Amino acid sequence: MAVIVKRSKISRGNQVVVPSSIRERFGLKQNDLVVWAVIDDEVHIKFIKREKGSLSKLIGKLDMGSTRPGDIDEVASSS
């Protein structure tokens, strides 16, 4: 098991910079997500990359055609 230790400082705005060697190793880019998990007294960090073509990029892209304000009420009341 390889152990890499890097240090970051919490900025005035409570932001933390991921060291460049870690960003490069995991291929992290802008808008990738960081998950913070607290287990007992330890913090575990996981990176979630926003891959090209991922489902998250499709949100809001589906063309539902034109919608009038009353259309939503009609659908809701017909259920």
Phi, psi and omega in degrees: 000127177273136179244124177242127180242123177229156182239137174232159180247143175279124183281175180303326180272017181061034177255150179236135178266131175280123181305145185302323181295327178284319177302316181293317181300321183261002178065037184283142179229172177303139179079359169294157185259152175240125178254128179252122179239127177260117178238112188056243181251023180240148175251127178248137183241134177231140178259139176238113181279139174270092183288148175298130180085007180287160182301326181298335179282344182275344182300128181084359182265343183288125180277112180263008183079185180280145180233129175265154180307322181287341181299321182294317179296321180297316180294317183295322183279340180277353181283000000 
